[in-house]
C-alpha cells in the first residue's frame, strides 16, 4: 500500500512564512512607545533589585565626605572653600562612572538570552537597546540629586537656577557617554570585561582633570592634557553654573562633545546591536 503526501497549499506556505519571519516594519511612533516600555522594564528591574542603586546612592556620599574632609584643608585652606571645587568634580565623576552600568547590564541580558526572547516579539528591534539607555537616566538623576543634597548639607550654597542647568547638562553628557559603554557591551563577551575596560578609560580621564585639584599645581606637560580633557570642560561648566549661574564656553564645549559622541557611537551601537539581534 503506497502512501501519498498531499501537496502543500499556497495558504500553508504563506502561513509558514509569516510564522518563521515575523514582520519587522514598525513606525516611528510605535518604536518610541516600545522604547519607553522597555525603559519601564528597566525601572522595574531596579525596583525588584534595589541593590543595583548601591553605587549611585553610596558613592557620592562616601566620595564627597572623604575628599572634602581629607583634602579640603590641604588643597583649599578650609572645607568651606573647597566645597565649590569638589562638589562639581564629584558629581561629574560619579555620574560618568555610573554610565558604565549601561554596557554591563546590556551584556548580561544578551548572555542570558533575554534579547533572544525580545527578538521573537513583534516590536522594533532597537527598542530594547533604547529602553535600556533610557532606564539608566534614572540612575543619573539619583546620583546627581544625592551629590547635591550631600554638598548642601555640609555647607555648599549653589546658585539655584544654575543648579538645575548643571543637572540637565550632566544628564545630557552622561547619556551621550553611555553609548560608548553600550557599544562595548555589544562587542565584548562578558560584563566583567566591559567594567574592566571602562574603568581603565575612566580613571585617567577623571583623575587627570581639574575635578579635584587646581590645574596650575600640576607639571606643565600634564596641564596640557588636563586642559583638553573633555571631563575638565564638563567640570568647569558645572562649577560655573552652580557657583555663579554663568553659562560660558565650557557649557558649549560640553554640549558639542556630547553631540559628537552621540553622533559617532549611537549609529555604531545600533549597527552592532542589530547584527547581534
N, C-alpha and C positions, 0 to 999 in steps of 0.2 A: 504494500500500500504506500503510495507516494504522497507525501505531504506537500502542499503548495503554500507559498507565502503570498499574501495579498500585497499588491504594490502600495507603497506609501503614497497617500494622497497629498495634494498640494497644501491643504489646510494643516495637515500634520507637520509638514516641513516648515511651514510658516510659524506654527506654534513652537516647534523646537528651536527655531532661530531666535524667537523672542525670549524664550527661557534662558538660552545659553548666552545671549548677548543683549542684555537689557539696554534700553536707550540711555544715552548719556547727555543728550541735549537739554540743558537746564538754563532757564532765563536768568538774567542778572538779578532781578528782584528775588527770585527763589533761591539763588545762590547766596545772596546776602542774608536772607532769613535763615537758611540752613546753617550758615556760618555762625550766626548768633545762637542758634540752637545748640550747636557743638560747643560754643563758648559757655553756654549754660551748663552743659555736661561737665566741662572742666571745673566750673564753680561747685557743682555737686560733689565732684571728687574731693575738693578741698573741704567741703562740709563733712563728708564721711571720713576724711583722713586729715584732721586738723594739724597733725604733726608736720604736714607739708609747709605750714606757716611758721615753723620754729625759726627758720633763718631770717625771715623778714621781720619777725617780732623781736627776737633776741639780739640779732647782730647790730642793729642801730643803737640799741640801748647800751650794750656792752662796749662797743667801739666808741660811742660818744663819751661815756663816762670815763673810760680808760684813757683815751687820748687827751681829753680835756684836763683831767686832774693830774695826769702824769707829766704831760708836756706843756701844759698851759703856762706855768710859771717860768719854765726854762726858755720857751720859744717866744712868748709874748709879754712876759713880766707878771702876768696875772691871769687867772681863769677868765675873768670878765672880758679882758682884752683879747683873749684867744677865741672866744665863742663865735664872733662874726667870721673868723677864719675857718675854724674847724667844722662847724655845722654844715655849711655848704659842701665841704670836702667829704665829710662822712656820708651826706645824702647821695652825692654822685657815686661814690664808691659802692655804697650799699645797693642802690637800685640797679646799677650796671651789673654788679656781681649777681644780683638776683635774676637778671635776664637769662643767665646760663641755664636755669631750670627748664626753659622752653625746649632747648635741644635735648636735655637728658630725658624729659618726660616723653617727648616725641619718639626717641629711640626706644624707650621702654615699651611704649604702646606698639610700636612696629615689631619688636621682638616677641611680644606676647600674642601677636596676631590680631590685635584689635582693629587695625586698619584693613586687614583682610575681610573682616566682617562688614566694615563700612563699605567696602568695595562692592558687596552684593546688594547694597541698598540703592534704590532709585534716587540718589542725591548727587549733587555736584561733587566731583572727586576732590576738588580743592577745599571744600567746606570743612572737613576735619582738621586740615592744616591751619586754615584761617581761624577756626574756632579755638584751637589750642593757643594761638598767639593772642587772641582777644581775651581769653580767660586769664592769662598771665598779667594783663593790665591791672587786675585786682590786686595782685601781689605788689606791683609797683606803687599803687595807691597806698596800701597798708604801710609799706616801708617808708614812703615819703611822709605820711601823717605821723607815724611814730617818731621819726627823726626830728621833725619839727616840734612835736609835743615835748620830747625829752629836752631839746635845746631851750625851749621857752621855760620849762620847769626849773632849769638850773640857772636861769638869768638872761638868756638871749632875748633880745627885743627887736624882731624884724619889722620891716615895713609891710603892712597888711596886703595892699594890692600887689606889691612886688612878690610877696609870699605865694599868692595864687598864681602869678605869672611864672614864677620859678617852678612851682609844682607842675604846671602844664608843660613847661619846657623839658623838664626831666622825664616826664611820661612819654613825650614825643620821641626824645632821643633814645630812651630805653627800648621803646617799641621798635625803633629802627635797628638798634644793635641786636635785638632778639632774632632778627632774620639771619644774622651771621651764625648764631648757635643753632638755629633751626636747620640751616644748610649743613652744618657739621653733623647734626643728628641724622640727616639723610645719608651722609657719606660714610660715617664710621660704623662699626659693628656693635658697639656696646655703649651704654650710658656712662660707664666709668671713663671710657676713652673721651667722650665729649667733655666731661667735667675736667679731666686732666689737661686736655689741650686748651680749653678755655681759660683755666687758671694760669697756665703758662703765658698766655697772652695778656690777661687782665692785670696780673700782679705788676709787671713792669709799667704798664700804661697808667695804673692808678697811683702807684708809689713814686714813679718817676714823673711826677706832675707837681702842680702847685697846691694840691689838695691839703697838705699838712704843714708845709714849711714855706718860707719866703724863698722865691727863686734866686734872689740876689745872694743868698748864703751858699749856693751850690757852685761847684767848679764851672769855669767858662764853657768847657765842652759839653757839660751836662745841661747847662742853661739853654744851649742851642736846641737840644732835643725837647726839653720841657716846654719851651715857648711855641713849638709847632705841634706838640702833643694835643690831639683833639680833646682829651679829658681836661687839660688845663683850660681850654677855651670854655668848656661847659661849666667848670668850677667857677671861673671868673664871672661868667654870665649869671650864675646863680647868686654869687656874692653881691654883684651889683644890683640885682633885682631885690634880694631880700634885705640888704643893708641900707639901700638908698632909693630903691624903686627905679633905678636908672636902666634904660633899655639901650645898651651900647652895641658896638660892633661885634662883641663876643656872642651876643644873642643871635645875631645874623649868621656868624660863622657856625654856631652850633646847629641852627636850623638847616643851613646849607649842607653841613656834614651829614645830618640825619636824612636829608633828601637824597644825597648821593649814595649813602649806604643802602637805603631802601631801593633806589633805582637799580643798583647793581645786584644786591643779594636776593631781593624778593623774586625776580624772574628766575634766577638760578635755583633758588629753593623750590619754587613751584615746578620747575622742569625736573629737578631731581625727584621730587615727590611724585609727580605724575609717572615718571619712569618706574619708580618702585611700586606705585599703586596699580 
